[in-house]
């Protein structure tokens, strides 16, 4: 309580507090670097492919000494973590201040286009620009210049994902990610190129919320205790979602970003209790099912699995093929993700494994959990899972290896069986399948298509996924600055090495992402203005062709 009160006082009235001293800055920077040195799973991978050695601290400490004020120091902390090019690992400030301009932008056909406008804040009579118009500059700084500058605030592992996330920051600036956002003026000069070609300039007020922070002062942070339950380490490692979803339209939304074909018969997605959006439509004589998985973090896992099972049973009975949409899915829980896969793969398969950083802390944590699980008579499968992970952690630690081999996090075996009922009847979908992905399919939203692709279950359609390939924990990062950072604790490991022209052949999702079997880009101006009619037509045609090649017979 004391630290929370002091922090609030800092935000409300910093005049009585000084800037951080040099010693305090060095202390907090080394604290941040120490967290990564001890816990960061992809250290060796980043040193190889990103050419960044997070243990080489000398130049960073010199820069910390040279920072002019607290916000300058925060900028340095942000930059250090951003150099990892890891979508899970971001540095955030303890601030709730944010400023926005009342419209959103994204990159379509290589240009920064407006894709939504809040007309209650920006009435058309005063601000007549429209969806599809191009944002040229903000405060006389070109959009491309700002994107390059803001990339460190929007690192998303994949260059295309990073550019799009950075573009969103042009018009929406939270201080938790952009330290100097608090220094914005009252209005922004915004240049917009209209569809007809004319360039128009508007003065738009920044809408500011929260309390800005300019000075930190010597405030120690107070940590919170970990959960004592024997599942605590497993649940911690099962967190495969972005720490902060990007501000792009439809991220994590239940409703698809595109419109469905004419004649689409919606089943789920209208009721507040619906976890999925689903339905069916006809194309070239085939009946095609559609279901959208918005994220892998449902508020009620049991209800989500029951609803998914009902839909899969319906699709098995009434469709010739199924399209699963997980575009702009920010990830979630490993166990839930693997359970959904068991409904979609009608034969034994290997789940994505995780290479865990073999630290003494994880050994202690799993050892304690195993003792508690045995004492409380936990399910035998849980005990075996804890035993297997503990054994590999100890071996890797003894051999001075950075990580374990690939391990399951929700069972004691990587090999899985398809879903069956109590009588042994198959519940998994057996007909042709296709999955839609894009560069904002992230984390568990990548292990899902990676598993399907590894087992040739059906084509992956869309764009290369983000490359956020691990599980993440958030840690307090500094007693004085009270910032926090996400740290990738384990690396996803696929069934086979992935060969691309961008990275060394490796069985990882981190940075590499999941490459589609059929590449198609939703991010065009035409799709923006037509609710994706061209994109929908393309994946429908690809699904029909997949059904034909699979020898699927039309349903009566």
N, C-alpha and C positions, 0 to 999 in steps of 0.2 A: 504493500500500500504506500509506504514512504516514497519509493522510487517513482510510482505513478504520479503522486502529488507533486513531487519536485519537477518531473518532466512536464506536467501541465503548466507549472509556474514558468518554466523556461519558455514555453510557447507563448504564454500570455504576456510575459514581460521580461525580456532578456536583459534589460538594461543593467541589472545588478550582477550580472555574471560576465566573466571575461572569456576571451577566446581560449581554446585548448593550448596548453603549453607544448613545447617541442617534445618534452619527455612523454607527455600523455599521448601525443600523436604517434610517436615511435612505439609506445606500449600497445596501442590499439591496432596499429598496422601489423605488428609482429603477432598479435593475437589472431588476427584474421588469417595471416599467412600460415600460422601454426595449425589452425583448424584444417586447412587444405593439405598441408604437409602430412598430417597424421591420417586424415580421413578420406581424402579425395581418391576415388577409385580409378578414374581414367588418367592419372598422372603420366604414366609412361606413354599412353596413347597420344595425349596432347603434346607431350614433348616431341614425339615423332612427327605427327601430322600437322600440328599448329606451330611448331618450332617455338614453343613457349615453355620455359622451365620455371615453374612457380616457386622453386627453391632458390633461385638466383635473386636474392633480395637487395643486394648492395645498391643498385641504381634506384630501386623503389624507396629505400630508406633515405637516400639523398634527396629525392623528390619530396618525401614527406617532410623533411626538415625545411625545405624551401617553400612549402605551401604558405600562402599569405593570410588565410583566415580559415574558419571552420568549414565553410562551404567548399573552399578549394580542396581541403583535405578529404571531404566526402567525395568530391569528384575523383580524387586519386584512388580511393577505395573502390568506387564503381569501375574505374578503368582496369584495375588489377584483376578483378573477377571477370570482367568482360573479355580480357585477353584469352581466357580459356575457351571461348566460343562454345559455351555449354548452355543450352536453353534452360536447364534445371538450376544452374548456379548463377544467381543474380544477387547483387548487393542492394539492400533497401534501407532507406532512412526511416527513423521513427517520426514520420510526419504524415498528417492526413490532409495537407493542403493540396488542392488541385485547381487547375484553370482550364477552361474549355471555351471554344468559339461557337458551339451550337450546331456544328455540322461535322460529318466524318468523311475521311478520304481513304483511298486505297490505290494500289497500282494496277491499272488495267491497260493492256497494250503498251506497257512501258511508261505510261504517263500517270501522274497523280490526279485522279479524278474524284470528284465529289460523289459519294454514294448514299448519303442520307442527309436530310436537313430538318432541324427542329423548327417548324414554322411558328410555334408559339413564342420562340425566342427571336427568330429571324423571319418576320413576315415578308411575303413575296413582294409587297408594295415597296418595301425599303431595300430588300436584298433579293433581286429577281433571278439570281443565278439558280441553276437547276441541276438535278442529278445527271451526271455525265459531263458536266463542265469541268475544265482543268484548273486545278490550283497551281498557279505559276510561282507565287512568292508570298512570303509572310514577313512583314517589316523590311521589305526590300531585299530580302535574302532569298535566292532562288530555291525552289523546292528541292532540287537535287543536292544543292550545297547543304541544306538543313538535314536531309536524309543521311548524307555522309557523316555529318557531325553528330547526329542523334543515334547512330548505329550502336554506340557503346551503351545506350540506354535501352536497347531493344534486341540484344544478342539472342538469336534463335537457332544456332547451330548450322542451319542451311542459309546460304547467302540470300536466296530469294525470300525466305521467311523473314530474315532480318530486315531486308529492305522494306517489306510490307509493314512490319511492326514499327519500324522507324518512321515510316510515312504517317502512321496513325498519330505519332507524337507531335506532329506539326500543329495539330489543332486541339490536342488534349494532352496536358502536361502535369502529371502528378509529381509532387516533390519527393515522394517516396522513391522514385526512380531517377528524377532529374533534379539534382540538388539546387540549382539556381532558378528553378521555375518560380520561386517566390519573388524574384526580381522583375517579373514581367510588369509592363505598364498597365494602364487601365484599358487601353484599346490596342488593337492590332491593325496594321495596314495590310489588307489582303488583296492580291491581284488575281483575278480569275479570267481565264480565256473561255468565252462562250462557245457553244457548238458551231455558231456561224463564223467564228474566227476573231470577233472583236475582243479587245482586252479591256476589262473594267476593273476599277479599284474601289474597294469598300473599306470604311472604318468600322470595325466590328468590336464590340466590347468583350473583354474576357470575363466570363462568369467564374468567380472564384469562390471556392468553398473550403472549409477547414481552417486550420491555424498554421501560418507559415513559420518556419524556423530559420533563424539566421545565425544564432550563437548557441553553442552546446554548453560549455562550461564543464567543470569536473564533477560529473554525476555518475556514480557507480550503478551498474545494473544489478538487479536481483533476479536470479534464475528461478525456474519452477522445477519441482521434482518430476521424475519420470514415472510412468504408470508401473505399479508393482506386479501387474498380471503376467503370467507366464507367456502370454501371446504378444506381449509388448514389443520384443525385438522383431518378431515376424511381421507384425502389423506395421511397424516403422519402415521396414525394408520393402513392404508391399506398396508403398506410396509412389506410384508411377504416374504422376500428373504434373503439369506445369505449375510452378509456385504462383504464377500470376498470368492467367490467360491473356492473350493479346487483344487489343481493342479493335478487332476486325468484326464486320457484320456476321452474325450467326455463330460466333465461337461458343460452343457448348449449348447451343439452342436446340430445343426439341424439333422446331420447324426447319425443314430443309431451306437452304439459301436460294434454291431454284424452285420454279413452279413445276408441278407434275403434268404429264400429258393429258390431253382432253380425254374425258371418260374415266379418269382416275376415281376409284371408289375408296374413299378413306375409311379406315377401321379405327385406328388409335390416333390420339393427338388432339382431341377436342376436350376431353375431361381433364380436370386438374390433377386427377390421380394417375393419368396415363404417363408412363415413363418414356414410351417410344411413340414415334409417328409411323404409321404403317397403312398399307392399302394394296390394291391391285389395279392393273390396267391391261388392256389388250394391245398387242402389236403384231401385225402380220399373222394373225390367227393364233398366236401364243398368249397365254394368260401369265403375266409376270407379276410376281410379288415384290413389294418394296417395304423396307423397314429402315428407319434411321435410328442409330445409336448416338445420342448427343454427347455422351461422356461415359466413363466407366466408374463414376462416383455417385451411384444412386443413394438417396437418403434412406431407402429401405431395400437392402439387397434381396431379401427373401421375396418381397412383393415384385421386384424387378424380374427375378428369375422365373417366378410363376407366370408373369405376364408374357415374358419372352417365350416360355414353353408353349403357352396357348397359341401364340402367333405362329410359331414354327410348325406345330401340329396342323394348324389351319392351312398354312402354305404348302405343307407336304401333300395334303389332300386335294388342294384346289389350284395349284399353280404348276407351270412348266419350268419355271426358273425363278430365282430370287436375287434381287439387288439389295445389298446392305450398304447404306450410306453412313460413313463415319468421317466425312470431310469436317474440318474445323472441330475435331474432337480432341479436347485437351488432356485426356487420359484419366487415370484413376487407380483402382485396386487390382492387383495382380490376380487374386483368387477369383474375383468376379469376372474378369476378362477371360480367364481360362474356362470358367463355367459356361460362358456364352459360346466359346469355341467348341465345347463338347456338344452343343446343339447344332453345330454347322459342319462338323467333320464326322462322317458316319463310319469311321474306322480308327484304329489306334493311331496316335500321333505323339510327337515330342513337343512339349511346351517349351517356351523360351526359358533358358537358364539365366542365372545371374552370377557374375563373378564378384564376390564381396571383398571389400578391402579388409585384409586380415589384421585388424588392430587388436590390441589387448582389451580395449573396451568392449568390442564385440564378443570376444572370447568370454570375458567376465559376464556379460549380459546373457549370452546363450547358456552358459553354465548355470547361472542362477535360475533362469527360466526352466531349465530342464529339471533341476532339483525340485522346484515348486510344482511343476507338472507331475512329476512322479509322486510327490507327497499328497497331492490333491486327487490322484487317480484320473488324470486327464486321459482323453481318448488315446489309444495306442498309436494311431497314425500321427497325432500331434507330437507325442514323445519321440517317435522315430524320425520325424522331420527335424526336431530340435537336435537330436543326437547326430544326424547326418551333417547338419550345418556346423555344429560344434566340432566334429571330427575334422572336417575339411579346413575350418578356420585354424585349428591347432596345428595341423600339418603344414599349411601355408606359412604360418608364423614361424614354425621351427625351421623351415627351409628358407626363411628370409625372402619369400616371394611376396610381391605386392598384393596379389589377389588370390582367392580360391579358384578352383575350377568352376564350371557352370553348375549351379545348384538350383533346385526348385525352392520357392518361397512359400508355397501353399500346400505342399504335399511332400512325401519323402522320396518320390520318384518323378523324373521328368516325363516319363512315358504316361500317357493318359488314354482312357477308354472313352468312346462316345457315350452320350447320355442315354440311359435306359430306365425303364420304370421298374417297380418292385418285382415284376414277373420276368424281367429280362428283355422285354420288347424294346426295340430301338426307338428312341425319341428324336434322333438327330435328322436334320434335313438331308435328303439323299439326291436331290435333283440339281441341275446346274446352278452355279453360284457365281456372283461377281461382286466385288467390293469397290466402293468409290472412296478415294483418298485425295488429299491435297497437302500443300506445304504447311498447313496448320493442323494436320493430323499428328498428334504428338504423344510421346511417352507410351502409356498403355495403348493409346490410339495408333501406335506403330507396332507394338508386339502382336497386336491382333492381326493386321494384314500380313505381317512377317510370318506368323505361324501358318496362316492359310497358304501363303505363297510357297513356303518351305515344303508343303505337302501337296502342292499343285491342285489345290481344291477348286480353283477358278481364277480367272484373270483379275488382276488389280488394275483399276481404271482411274486415271487422273494424273496427278503430278507427284514427284518425289516428296516423301514426307519430311517432317522437320529435322529429324536426326537427334531427338532428345531421348537417347537410348539408355536409360538407367533408372534407378530409384533414388529418391532425394529426401534428405532431412534438412530442416531449417534450424540454424544455430544462432545464438546471440553472438555478435561479432564485435566485441569491444566494451570494456567497462565504462569508458568515458563517452564514446559516441553513441552508444545504445543502438547501433544499427544491427542488422541481421543479414544472414546470407544462406542461400540454399547450397548444399554440398552433395554432389552425386556420390553415393556410398557403394553402389554396385552397378556393374555394366551388364546390359542385356547381351546374351550370347545365343546366336541362331544355330540352326541345325547344320548349316554349311557356311563356309566362307563366302562372302559377297565380293564379286569382282566388278570394279567400276574404273573409270578413267580418272577419278578424282582422288581416290585414297588407296592405300595398299590393300590388297586382298585380306579381308578379315571377317570373322563371324559376328561383327558388331552392328548395332543400329546407330550408335553414337556418331554424329556428324554424317555418316553414310546415308542414313534414312532407309526407307523402303522404296525401291524404284518400281514404278508401275510397269505392268506388262503391256498396257495400252496407254500411251501418253495423250492427254487431252487437257487443255488449259481452260478453266472456267473464267480466268481473269482477263476478259476482253470487254471493251465498251459495248459491243453488241450484246453480250450476255447480261451485262449490267442493266441495259435498257429493256431487255426482253425477258427478264427473270430467267435467264439461262436457257432459252428455247433451243439454241444451237447445241449447247452442251448436253441437254436432256435428249435431244435427237440423236446425238453421237453415242451416248451410253446405251440408249434403247437399241440402236442398230447393232452395237457390239454385243449386247445381251442376246438378241435374236440370233446372231451368227454363232454365238457360243452354244446356244441351245441346239441349233442345227448340227454343229460339229460334234456335239455330245450324243447325237442320235436320239434326242428327246422327242417323244411323241406328244402331239397336242392333246390337251385334256378335253374330254367331252363337255 
